[in-house]
């Protein structure tokens, strides 16, 4: 996947088991933006030698090699203790 541009990937991606192209830091940003804090994570990295031989598509060059080598992850998160009320559609804080 890292070798293909977004345009190429739309053609190659499987309809049965699609891959999003999001990388580990993207998921962290999504959790943070949603008001969740990471409490635990377990990352599995791919082979460094194989990665070094991979020619990256331009959209993946902004990530570090370590971020791109994450091939599997489990993330446990919980809502932050204090989330500003303007983050909730109702204008009220979430119920515990």
Protein Blocks (a to p, Z undefined) as FASTA:
>chain_A
ZZpcfklmmmmpcfklccehiafklmmmmmmmnopacfbdcdddddfklmmmpccdfklm
mpcfklmmpmbdcddddddfbacfklpmnlpacdZZ
